[in-house]
Amino acid sequence: MPKLFDNDLTYVLGDPELELLGSKDKLAQWRHYSKGPAYYKLGRKIVYSGADLNAWVEAQRVSNSQASS
């Protein structure tokens, strides 16, 4: 699958690219429950690495054989 995010960029909450994963509230829930993609906390800012986002997206892949069981 092509990379959805640029590996060399960082993304902050409010960036339109992050809406592909979910709303700000959904991302906050994932952080609270330690579920979503890895992130950095810089003061009060949440920052996502493009490489981390791509790795997390790839880990969510479900193959047809897994989906049918």
C-alpha positions as protocol buffer text, in pm:
chain_id: "A"
residue {
  index: 1
  type: MET
  ca { x: 0 y: 0 z: 0 }
}
residue {
  index: 2
  type: PRO
  ca { x: 131 y: 346 z: -74 }
}
residue {
  index: 3
  type: LYS
  ca { x: 222 y: 552 z: 229 }
}
residue {
  index: 4
  type: LEU
  ca { x: -67 y: 772 z: 344 }
}
residue {
  index: 5
  type: PHE
  ca { x: 161 y: 1010 z: 533 }
}
residue {
  index: 6
  type: ASP
  ca { x: 497 y: 1162 z: 443 }
}
residue {
  index: 7
  type: ASN
  ca { x: 755 y: 977 z: 656 }
}
residue {
  index: 8
  type: ASP
  ca { x: 968 y: 1293 z: 684 }
}
residue {
  index: 9
  type: LEU
  ca { x: 691 y: 1520 z: 814 }
}
residue {
  index: 10
  type: THR
  ca { x: 539 y: 1567 z: 1155 }
}
residue {
  index: 11
  type: TYR
  ca { x: 168 y: 1623 z: 1204 }
}
residue {
  index: 12
  type: VAL
  ca { x: -5 y: 1816 z: 1482 }
}
residue {
  index: 13
  type: LEU
  ca { x: -367 y: 1804 z: 1592 }
}
residue {
  index: 14
  type: GLY
  ca { x: -571 y: 2013 z: 1354 }
}
residue {
  index: 15
  type: ASP
  ca { x: -377 y: 1908 z: 1045 }
}
residue {
  index: 16
  type: PRO
  ca { x: -632 y: 1797 z: 785 }
}
residue {
  index: 17
  type: GLU
  ca { x: -431 y: 1481 z: 706 }
}
residue {
  index: 18
  type: LEU
  ca { x: -504 y: 1345 z: 1053 }
}
residue {
  index: 19
  type: GLU
  ca { x: -878 y: 1353 z: 982 }
}
residue {
  index: 20
  type: LEU
  ca { x: -816 y: 1041 z: 773 }
}
residue {
  index: 21
  type: LEU
  ca { x: -766 y: 852 z: 1102 }
}
residue {
  index: 22
  type: GLY
  ca { x: -1048 y: 1015 z: 1295 }
}
residue {
  index: 23
  type: SER
  ca { x: -1164 y: 1326 z: 1473 }
}
residue {
  index: 24
  type: LYS
  ca { x: -961 y: 1508 z: 1739 }
}
residue {
  index: 25
  type: ASP
  ca { x: -1188 y: 1345 z: 1998 }
}
residue {
  index: 26
  type: LYS
  ca { x: -1124 y: 996 z: 1860 }
}
residue {
  index: 27
  type: LEU
  ca { x: -748 y: 1053 z: 1862 }
}
residue {
  index: 28
  type: ALA
  ca { x: -774 y: 1179 z: 2223 }
}
residue {
  index: 29
  type: GLN
  ca { x: -964 y: 863 z: 2321 }
}
residue {
  index: 30
  type: TRP
  ca { x: -699 y: 646 z: 2160 }
}
residue {
  index: 31
  type: ARG
  ca { x: -423 y: 832 z: 2347 }
}
residue {
  index: 32
  type: HIS
  ca { x: -612 y: 794 z: 2674 }
}
residue {
  index: 33
  type: TYR
  ca { x: -654 y: 420 z: 2625 }
}
residue {
  index: 34
  type: SER
  ca { x: -304 y: 373 z: 2472 }
}
residue {
  index: 35
  type: LYS
  ca { x: -450 y: 246 z: 2146 }
}
residue {
  index: 36
  type: GLY
  ca { x: -379 y: 468 z: 1844 }
}
residue {
  index: 37
  type: PRO
  ca { x: -54 y: 562 z: 1675 }
}
residue {
  index: 38
  type: ALA
  ca { x: 257 y: 659 z: 1870 }
}
residue {
  index: 39
  type: TYR
  ca { x: 290 y: 1028 z: 1945 }
}
residue {
  index: 40
  type: TYR
  ca { x: 510 y: 1285 z: 2115 }
}
residue {
  index: 41
  type: LYS
  ca { x: 388 y: 1527 z: 2377 }
}
residue {
  index: 42
  type: LEU
  ca { x: 575 y: 1856 z: 2360 }
}
residue {
  index: 43
  type: GLY
  ca { x: 438 y: 2070 z: 2637 }
}
residue {
  index: 44
  type: ARG
  ca { x: 65 y: 2075 z: 2560 }
}
residue {
  index: 45
  type: LYS
  ca { x: 113 y: 1993 z: 2190 }
}
residue {
  index: 46
  type: ILE
  ca { x: 57 y: 1645 z: 2049 }
}
residue {
  index: 47
  type: VAL
  ca { x: 283 y: 1563 z: 1756 }
}
residue {
  index: 48
  type: TYR
  ca { x: 270 y: 1257 z: 1531 }
}
residue {
  index: 49
  type: SER
  ca { x: 559 y: 1139 z: 1316 }
}
residue {
  index: 50
  type: GLY
  ca { x: 464 y: 1049 z: 960 }
}
residue {
  index: 51
  type: ALA
  ca { x: 669 y: 730 z: 986 }
}
residue {
  index: 52
  type: ASP
  ca { x: 484 y: 629 z: 1306 }
}
residue {
  index: 53
  type: LEU
  ca { x: 147 y: 700 z: 1144 }
}
residue {
  index: 54
  type: ASN
  ca { x: 235 y: 485 z: 841 }
}
residue {
  index: 55
  type: ALA
  ca { x: 355 y: 202 z: 1066 }
}
residue {
  index: 56
  type: TRP
  ca { x: 33 y: 215 z: 1269 }
}
residue {
  index: 57
  type: VAL
  ca { x: -184 y: 220 z: 956 }
}
residue {
  index: 58
  type: GLU
  ca { x: 1 y: -82 z: 817 }
}
residue {
  index: 59
  type: ALA
  ca { x: -49 y: -268 z: 1146 }
}
residue {
  index: 60
  type: GLN
  ca { x: -427 y: -218 z: 1110 }
}
residue {
  index: 61
  type: ARG
  ca { x: -432 y: -412 z: 782 }
}
residue {
  index: 62
  type: VAL
  ca { x: -672 y: -705 z: 776 }
}
residue {
  index: 63
  type: SER
  ca { x: -628 y: -967 z: 507 }
}
residue {
  index: 64
  type: ASN
  ca { x: -927 y: -1147 z: 355 }
}
residue {
  index: 65
  type: SER
  ca { x: -831 y: -1473 z: 526 }
}
residue {
  index: 66
  type: GLN
  ca { x: -832 y: -1304 z: 867 }
}
residue {
  index: 67
  type: ALA
  ca { x: -1163 y: -1127 z: 804 }
}
residue {
  index: 68
  type: SER
  ca { x: -1352 y: -1446 z: 719 }
}
residue {
  index: 69
  type: SER
  ca { x: -1260 y: -1638 z: 1036 }
}
